Amino acid sequence: MKQTDLKNMLTKLSKASLSEFSNRLKINEEYIILGIPTPVQKEIAKDIAKSEGLQHIKDFIDYKDSLYYEEVVVTYFVFTNISKTLEKDLYFEYLNKLLKFNNSWATNDLFAAAIKPSNKIKEDFHKYILNNINSTNYWDKRFSVICLMNYFIDDLNIDNTLKVLSSIKSNQYYVQMALGWAFATALAKQREKTYPYMFSERIDKKVNQIAIQKAIESKRISEEDKIKLRELRSKLKLS
C-alpha cells in the first residue's frame, strides 16, 4: 500500500469527535490527529505487515509529505508485527529510524508497550535503551524509561533498573512523569527492592512526588504502604 493510499484510507476512517477529544488530551501537538481508535489502527497494521512488511516501513521513512499521527502509529504497529522476523542489525537500524518520528507521549507509550522484544534480541535491546537514556532528545529518554518499566523490572534486572532510573536527572515534564510512573510500577511489582528508594534521597524530589501519587492511586499497593507514602509526601512538600 502506497503511503498516499494509506493516508486516504485513514482519512475515511477518521472520527471528528475522537479527533477533538484527542486534541484536548494533547496526545500529539505536531501531527494532525484524524481520530481513529487504536484497535482499528492495530488491525490495519496487521494487514499491512502481512502484505508488505518491511517495504511499508521503508516507504514511510522515505515519504516526504506531511504525516498524520495515525500514519506514525500504524507504522509503529507494522514494525512490532514484523520485528521477530528481522535480523538483529536490521531490527535496530529501523528502530532507530522510526524513533525519529516519536514526538509525543502517545506515540512513545504505544510504541514502547507494543514493541515486546523477543528473547533473542532482549539483551541487545536492553543495551540499546540504556544508551538512549543519555540522549539529549527527551522523547528518547522517555522511550527508554518506559521500556525499562515494561520489560526490565523482573527479578534478574530490577537492581540495575532502579539504579539507572534513580540516576536520570531531568527537568522535562514528560521524562519526570515517566520516571514517576516507572518507580510506582516497580514498587507494585518489586516492593522490597523499590521501597528503600522511595524513602531515600536517591530519587529526584519531583519524581518521587509523582511516584507517590501514582502509587497511592494504584490498586496494587497495600493500604499500609499508602499511609506511609502519604506521610512521606507531606514531608517532601515541607522540605
N, C-alpha and C positions, 0 to 999 in steps of 0.2 A: 504493500500500500504506500503510495507516494505521500509525502508529508502534506501536500495540498489536499489530498483525498481524506486523510485523517482529520485535517482541520475542518473540512466540510461536514464530515460525519459528526464530529464533536459539536459543531455549531448547531446542527439539527437536534441534538440531544439536550441542548442547554435548557436550563430552567431559571427564569428570571428571579423567582422567589429565593431559590438556593444561592444564586449569584449574589443577591442583595444581602442575604444572611452571612455568607462567607466574607463579603467585604466588610461587614460590621465587625466580624471576628478578626479582621486583618490577617487572614491566613496567608496573603501574599500582597505586597504593595508594589510590585514591579510588573508582574504578568497580569493580563486581563483574565478574570475568572468567569468562565461560562456558567458554572453551576451544574455539575454532573455528579451524582452520588458516587462515592469511592467504589462500591461493589460493581457498578457499571463499568467504571474505568478498569477495574481488575479483569473483568470478562473480556473487554476489548483487547487488553494487553495479552491475555492468554491466547486469543485467536491470532494476534499478530506474531506472537512468539512461535506458534506452530507453523505459520505460513512463511514468515520472513526471518525471524530470529535476529541474528547479529546485523543483518543488512539494514533492518529498520533503524537500529541504533546508529550505524554509520551514516545513514541518510539524515537522521535527526541532527547529529553533530555538525554535519556539513550544511544544514539548512540555514539560509541567510535572512529569511523573513522574520518578522516579529512572532513571538510564541504566546500561546495561551498557557495558563497554569496547568490545565488538564493535559496538554501535549507533553509537558515535562513529566507529570506524574505517570501517565500511561507508559512513557518510555522507561521510566524507572522500574515499573512493574514488568515490562518486557525483559529488562535486564535480569531482574530477580527470577523470572521464569526460566531463562536460559543459562543462568550463571553456573549451574552444576555441569553443563556440557562444555564449558570453556576451559582451555588450558590456563594454568596459573598466570603466566605472563600476560595473556590476552585479557584475562579477568581484571587484573589490576590496571592495565592500560586503559580499559574502557570505564572502569570505576572512577579512575582519576579524571577522565574527560567528562563524565556525567556529573560529577560533583561540582563542576564549574557552573552548572545550571541551578544549583541548590542555593536559594536566596531567601528562604523563609522558614519559619518553624514548621510549617505544614509539609513542604517538600522534604525538609530534613527528617522529620519524625516518621513520615510514611515510608521513606526510603530505608531509614535505619531499622524500622520494625520488620520490613519485608525482606531485607537482604539475606538474613539467616545463612551465614557462611557454613559451607559443608566442612566436615571433619578434615578433608584432605587439604583445605586451604586455611583452616581456622588459625593455626599458629602464625602463618604469614599475614592473615587479616589482622590479627592482634598487633603485630609489629607495625602494620600499615597505619592503623588508627592511633597507636601510641605516637608515631611520628607526626601524624596530622594534628595532634593536640598542641604541638608547638607552632602551628601555622598562625600567621598574622590575620588570616581570614576567620572571623568569628563563627561563620557557619561551619567551617571545617572543624573548629573546636567543638561546637555543639554536636555535630555528627559523631565525633569520636566519643564524647561523653555519653551520648545516648546509646551508642553501640557497646560501650563498656557496661552500661547498666543492663542492656538487653542480653548480653552474651558472656560477660566475664565477671559475674558476682557469684560464681559457683565456688565450691569448696577449694578447687585447685587454684583459682585465680584471685579470690577475694582479698587476700593480704596485699598483693601488688596493686590491685584495682583501687583499694581505699587509699593507699599511699600516693598513687598517681592523681586521683581525684582531689585529694587534700592539697596537692602541690600546685594546682591550677589557680592562678590569680587573674581575675578579670573583672572589669567594671561594666562589661557589656551585659545588658539585661537578659538576653536570651541564653547567654552562657551561664550566668548565675542561676537562672531558672532551671536549666538542665542539670547543673550540679546539685541544686537542692532536691530535685526530683530523684536523681541518682542516689543520693545519700538516704533519702526516705525509703526508696525501694530496697536498698542494701540493708537498712535497719529491719525491714519486714522479712527479708529472706535470710539475712546473716546477722541476727541480733547481737550475738556475743562478740563478734568481731567489730561491728559498726558502733555499738553503744558507746564505747570509750571515746570514739572520735567526736561524737555529739557533745560530750561533756568535757572537752578539752579545747585548747586554743589552736588546734591543728587545722580547723576549718575556718575559712573566712566568715566573719560575723554575719554579713548579709546572707551568704549561702546557708549558714546554719539556721537563720531565722526562716528561710524558705523551706528548708528540710523539715524543720519542726512543724511548720504549718501543714505541710503535706502529710507528715506522719500522723498528726492529730486528726486529719480528715480521713485517714486510711482505716479500713475495717480489719486490716491485718496486724495492727498494733494493739497491744493489750491496754486496757483502761489504766492499769497501774503505771505503765510506761508513759501514757499520755499525761497523767498527773505530774510526773517528774519533768516531762518535756514542757509543760505549761509553766512550771516553776522556773525552768531554765530560760524560757522565752522572756519571762519577766525580768530576770537578771540581765539578759542581753540588752534589753531595752533601757535598763537603768545605767548600764556601763558606758 
